[in-house]
């Protein structure tokens, strides 16, 4: 709990207390002060002394309490509520063996994609994100979630070639759209990354795109890698990969059609820097406004101070009305 004043400027009025006491002292006639000497001697034996100045002290104390009450003493803290509609995003990553092509840092296309997606995830707030991997088949690795730690762990564990050879873009897109189909968020987005051409799967990518568009899902497609020759993975044995130079290509026309049918965009990432820039652009386009409401929860303490001031004023009146307040 934080103690503070609602109107701290009012505390400046406390400066009037010593000024008033000094004025009272200066305006009391000297003769009267000397006349009171006998009373003061008597008070030293129990009847005066401090009692002579007690009424003024009571009035000054009452004024001080009333000023502090006017300043609005309170305890409490500011409370902030943040609400957002959020965005539902599914990242569909091509995990076919061709993603092992070593033309992007740090090691290959898949590692570059994983690192870039991880940075994108860490930059989001209030958005549920899912992960779909596809190769010859498609599989949901993580359903829509706000548990970004679990999502990043699954992303780090993604390995090329685990879903058979080939590239089933239509199946990967359908799996991602299925995860978004019942999502309550107003904005639903698929980010699909692939480095090759659709050559496997039961579903045509354009048909999957039309189905996604009918569900109100927007698709951003990213073509990953160079389009000339590059070190391609030609043989795998456990964790080791053998490479050989060979031609690589991406069906950019297909990826462009898929994105346009859903109101999205197609991007081409020929290196890691371009890939990071694409995700930054998508991040800017797919931001949802966050509504912030701030208010104060506090307890006011002015009433006890007003009561204390009133009690002092009453005591001062009683004191002056009795023989204790009369000068002999």
C-alpha positions as CSV (number, residue, x, y, z in Angstrom):
1,X,0.0,0.0,0.0
2,X,1.3,3.4,-1.0
3,X,0.5,6.5,1.2
4,X,-0.1,9.7,-0.7
5,X,-2.2,12.9,-0.7
6,X,-4.9,13.7,-3.1
7,X,-4.3,17.4,-2.9
8,X,-0.7,17.8,-1.6
9,X,-0.7,21.6,-2.4
10,X,-3.0,22.1,0.6
11,X,-0.1,21.2,2.9
12,X,1.3,24.7,2.2
13,X,-1.3,26.0,4.6
14,X,0.6,24.5,7.4
15,X,3.1,27.3,7.1
16,X,0.3,29.5,8.6
17,X,0.6,27.7,12.0
18,X,4.0,29.0,13.1
19,X,3.2,32.4,11.5
20,X,0.0,32.7,13.6
21,X,1.7,31.6,16.8
22,X,4.4,34.2,16.2
23,X,1.7,36.8,15.6
24,X,-0.1,35.9,18.8
25,X,3.1,36.2,20.8
26,X,3.9,39.6,19.3
27,X,0.4,41.1,19.7
28,X,0.0,40.1,23.4
29,X,0.6,43.4,25.4
30,X,3.8,43.4,27.5
31,X,1.8,44.6,30.5
32,X,-0.5,41.6,30.2
33,X,2.5,39.3,30.0
34,X,4.0,40.9,33.1
35,X,0.6,40.7,34.9
36,X,0.6,37.1,34.2
37,X,3.9,36.5,35.9
38,X,2.2,35.9,39.3
39,X,-0.1,33.4,37.6
40,X,2.8,31.7,36.0
41,X,4.6,31.4,39.3
42,X,1.5,29.8,40.7
43,X,1.2,27.6,37.6
44,X,4.6,26.3,38.3
45,X,3.2,24.8,41.4
46,X,0.5,23.0,39.3
47,X,-2.0,25.5,37.9
48,X,-0.4,27.3,34.9
49,X,2.9,27.3,33.1
50,X,2.1,25.3,30.1
51,X,-1.6,25.7,30.7
52,X,-1.3,29.4,29.8
53,X,-0.3,28.7,26.3
54,X,-2.4,25.5,25.9
55,X,-5.5,27.0,24.3
56,X,-3.4,28.5,21.5
57,X,-1.6,25.2,21.0
58,X,-4.9,23.4,20.8
59,X,-6.2,25.9,18.2
60,X,-3.0,25.5,16.2
61,X,-3.2,21.7,16.4
62,X,-6.8,21.7,15.3
63,X,-5.9,23.9,12.3
64,X,-3.0,21.6,11.4
65,X,-5.2,18.5,11.5
66,X,-7.9,20.2,9.4
67,X,-5.3,21.2,6.8
68,X,-3.9,17.7,6.6
69,X,-7.5,16.4,6.2
70,X,-8.0,18.9,3.4
71,X,-4.9,17.5,1.6
72,X,-6.7,14.2,1.3
73,X,-4.5,11.5,2.9
74,X,-5.1,8.1,1.4
75,X,-3.6,4.7,1.0
76,X,-3.8,2.6,-2.1
77,X,-2.3,1.9,-5.5
78,X,-3.0,2.4,-9.2
79,X,-4.6,-0.5,-10.9
80,X,-4.2,-1.1,-14.6
81,X,-6.3,-3.5,-16.8
82,X,-5.1,-4.4,-20.2
83,X,-7.5,-6.0,-22.6
84,X,-7.1,-7.1,-26.2
85,X,-9.0,-9.0,-28.8
86,X,-5.8,-10.8,-29.7
87,X,-4.9,-12.6,-32.9
88,X,-4.9,-16.4,-33.6
89,X,-1.8,-17.3,-35.6
90,X,-0.7,-20.7,-36.9
91,X,2.9,-21.0,-38.3
92,X,3.1,-23.8,-40.9
93,X,6.7,-24.8,-41.5
94,X,8.0,-26.9,-44.3
95,X,10.0,-29.7,-42.7
96,X,10.8,-31.7,-45.8
97,X,14.5,-32.8,-46.4
98,X,15.0,-30.0,-48.9
99,X,14.9,-27.5,-46.0
100,X,18.3,-28.9,-45.1
101,X,19.7,-27.0,-48.1
102,X,22.7,-25.1,-46.7
103,X,22.2,-21.7,-48.3
104,X,21.0,-19.8,-45.2
105,X,22.6,-19.2,-41.9
106,X,23.2,-20.5,-39.2
107,X,23.2,-23.9,-40.8
108,X,20.4,-24.4,-43.3
109,X,17.0,-23.2,-44.3
110,X,15.1,-25.0,-41.5
111,X,17.4,-23.6,-38.7
112,X,17.1,-20.1,-40.2
113,X,13.3,-20.5,-40.2
114,X,13.2,-21.8,-36.6
115,X,15.3,-19.0,-35.3
116,X,13.2,-16.3,-37.1
117,X,9.9,-17.8,-36.0
118,X,11.2,-17.9,-32.4
119,X,12.0,-14.2,-32.5
120,X,8.6,-13.5,-33.9
121,X,6.9,-15.5,-31.1
122,X,8.8,-13.7,-28.4
123,X,7.7,-10.4,-29.8
124,X,4.0,-11.2,-29.6
125,X,1.6,-10.5,-26.7
126,X,-1.9,-11.6,-26.0
127,X,-2.0,-13.7,-29.3
128,X,-2.5,-17.4,-29.3
129,X,0.0,-19.1,-31.6
130,X,0.1,-22.7,-33.0
131,X,2.6,-24.7,-34.9
132,X,2.1,-27.0,-37.9
133,X,4.9,-29.0,-39.6
134,X,4.5,-30.5,-43.0
135,X,6.6,-32.5,-45.4
136,X,5.1,-35.4,-47.3
137,X,2.4,-35.3,-44.6
138,X,1.1,-32.6,-42.2
139,X,0.9,-32.6,-38.4
140,X,-0.1,-30.2,-35.7
141,X,2.8,-29.9,-33.4
142,X,1.3,-27.3,-31.0
143,X,-2.4,-26.2,-31.0
144,X,-3.2,-22.6,-30.4
145,X,-1.7,-21.5,-27.1
146,X,-0.5,-18.6,-25.0
147,X,2.2,-20.9,-23.5
148,X,5.0,-19.5,-25.6
149,X,7.6,-21.5,-23.7
150,X,6.0,-24.8,-24.8
151,X,5.7,-23.5,-28.3
152,X,9.4,-22.5,-28.5
153,X,10.4,-25.9,-27.2
154,X,8.4,-27.7,-29.8
155,X,9.8,-25.4,-32.5
156,X,13.4,-26.2,-31.4
157,X,12.7,-29.9,-31.6
158,X,11.5,-29.7,-35.2
159,X,13.6,-31.9,-37.5
160,X,13.6,-32.2,-41.3
161,X,12.5,-35.5,-42.8
162,X,10.3,-36.7,-40.0
163,X,7.1,-36.4,-42.0
164,X,8.2,-38.4,-45.1
165,X,9.8,-37.0,-48.2
166,X,8.1,-34.5,-50.4
167,X,6.2,-31.2,-49.9
168,X,2.5,-31.3,-49.3
169,X,1.7,-27.6,-49.2
170,X,-2.1,-28.1,-49.6
171,X,-2.1,-30.5,-46.6
172,X,-0.1,-28.2,-44.4
173,X,-2.3,-25.3,-45.2
174,X,-5.5,-27.3,-44.5
175,X,-4.1,-28.5,-41.2
176,X,-3.3,-24.9,-40.2
177,X,-6.8,-23.7,-41.3
178,X,-8.4,-26.5,-39.3
179,X,-6.8,-25.3,-36.1
180,X,-8.1,-21.8,-36.8
181,X,-11.6,-22.8,-37.9
182,X,-13.2,-22.5,-34.5
183,X,-10.9,-19.9,-33.0
184,X,-13.0,-17.0,-31.4
185,X,-10.4,-14.3,-32.3
186,X,-11.6,-11.8,-34.9
187,X,-8.3,-11.9,-36.7
188,X,-7.0,-15.3,-37.8
189,X,-3.7,-15.7,-39.7
190,X,-1.6,-18.5,-41.2
191,X,2.1,-17.9,-42.0
192,X,3.2,-20.7,-44.4
193,X,6.9,-21.2,-45.2
194,X,8.1,-23.5,-47.9
195,X,11.2,-23.8,-50.1
196,X,9.9,-26.1,-52.8
197,X,7.1,-27.1,-55.0
198,X,3.9,-29.0,-54.1
199,X,4.5,-32.6,-55.0
200,X,2.8,-34.6,-52.4
201,X,-0.4,-34.7,-50.4
202,X,-4.1,-35.3,-51.1
203,X,-5.2,-31.6,-51.2
204,X,-4.5,-29.0,-53.9
205,X,-3.0,-25.8,-52.3
206,X,-5.3,-23.5,-54.1
207,X,-8.3,-25.4,-53.0
208,X,-7.0,-25.2,-49.4
209,X,-6.5,-21.5,-49.8
210,X,-10.1,-21.0,-51.0
211,X,-11.4,-23.0,-48.0
212,X,-9.2,-20.8,-45.6
213,X,-10.6,-17.6,-47.3
214,X,-14.2,-18.8,-46.8
215,X,-13.4,-19.2,-43.1
216,X,-12.1,-15.6,-43.0
217,X,-8.4,-16.7,-42.5
218,X,-5.6,-14.6,-44.1
219,X,-2.5,-16.4,-45.3
220,X,1.0,-15.0,-45.6
221,X,3.3,-17.3,-47.7
222,X,7.1,-17.2,-47.6
223,X,9.3,-18.7,-50.2
224,X,12.6,-19.7,-48.5
225,X,16.0,-20.0,-50.1
226,X,17.9,-19.1,-53.2
227,X,16.6,-20.0,-56.7
228,X,19.8,-21.0,-58.6
229,X,22.1,-23.7,-57.2
230,X,22.9,-24.5,-53.6
231,X,24.4,-27.3,-51.4
232,X,21.5,-29.7,-51.2
233,X,21.1,-32.6,-48.8
234,X,21.4,-35.8,-50.9
235,X,21.9,-38.4,-48.2
236,X,21.2,-38.6,-44.5
237,X,22.5,-41.0,-41.9
238,X,21.3,-40.2,-38.4
239,X,22.3,-36.7,-37.6
240,X,24.9,-36.5,-40.4
241,X,24.0,-35.1,-43.8
242,X,25.8,-35.3,-47.1
243,X,25.6,-32.4,-49.5
244,X,26.0,-31.8,-53.2
245,X,25.6,-28.8,-55.3
246,X,22.3,-28.8,-57.3
247,X,19.5,-26.6,-58.6
248,X,16.8,-25.4,-56.3
249,X,13.5,-23.7,-57.0
250,X,10.3,-22.5,-55.4
251,X,6.9,-22.4,-57.0
252,X,6.4,-18.6,-56.5
253,X,3.3,-18.5,-58.7
254,X,1.6,-21.0,-56.5
255,X,2.7,-19.3,-53.3
256,X,1.5,-15.9,-54.6
257,X,-1.9,-17.4,-55.6
258,X,-2.4,-18.9,-52.2
259,X,-1.7,-15.7,-50.4
260,X,-3.8,-13.5,-52.8
261,X,-6.9,-15.7,-52.5
262,X,-7.0,-15.1,-48.8
263,X,-6.1,-11.4,-48.7
264,X,-2.6,-12.0,-47.6
265,X,0.8,-11.5,-49.2
266,X,3.7,-13.5,-50.7
267,X,7.2,-12.8,-49.6
268,X,10.5,-14.2,-50.9
269,X,13.4,-14.7,-48.4
270,X,16.7,-15.5,-50.1
271,X,18.8,-15.0,-47.0
272,X,18.4,-14.8,-43.2
273,X,18.2,-11.0,-43.1
274,X,15.4,-10.9,-45.6
275,X,13.5,-13.6,-43.7
276,X,13.8,-11.6,-40.4
277,X,12.6,-8.5,-42.3
278,X,9.6,-10.4,-43.6
279,X,8.6,-11.5,-40.1
280,X,9.0,-7.9,-38.8
281,X,6.7,-6.7,-41.6
282,X,4.1,-9.3,-40.8
283,X,4.5,-8.4,-37.1
284,X,3.6,-4.7,-37.9
285,X,0.7,-5.7,-40.1
286,X,-0.8,-8.1,-37.6
287,X,-0.9,-6.0,-34.5
288,X,-4.1,-5.7,-32.5
289,X,-4.9,-2.6,-30.5
290,X,-4.6,-3.1,-26.7
291,X,-7.1,-1.2,-24.6
292,X,-5.7,0.0,-21.2
293,X,-7.9,1.1,-18.3
294,X,-6.3,2.7,-15.3
295,X,-8.0,3.5,-12.1
296,X,-7.2,4.1,-8.4
297,X,-8.2,1.8,-5.5
298,X,-7.7,3.8,-2.3
299,X,-8.8,4.3,1.3
300,X,-9.4,7.9,2.4
301,X,-8.2,8.9,5.9
302,X,-9.5,12.5,6.1
303,X,-12.5,11.7,8.4
304,X,-10.4,10.7,11.5
305,X,-8.3,13.8,11.0
306,X,-11.4,16.0,10.8
307,X,-12.6,14.3,14.0
308,X,-9.3,15.0,15.8
309,X,-9.4,18.6,14.7
310,X,-13.0,19.0,16.0
311,X,-12.1,17.4,19.3
312,X,-9.2,19.9,19.8
313,X,-11.4,22.8,19.0
314,X,-14.0,21.6,21.6
315,X,-11.3,21.1,24.2
316,X,-10.0,24.6,23.6
317,X,-13.5,26.0,24.0
318,X,-14.0,24.1,27.2
319,X,-10.6,25.1,28.5
320,X,-11.3,28.8,27.9
321,X,-14.8,28.5,29.4
322,X,-13.5,27.1,32.7
323,X,-11.3,28.7,35.4
324,X,-8.3,27.0,33.9
325,X,-8.6,29.3,30.9
326,X,-9.0,32.5,33.0
327,X,-6.0,34.6,33.9
328,X,-6.0,35.5,37.7
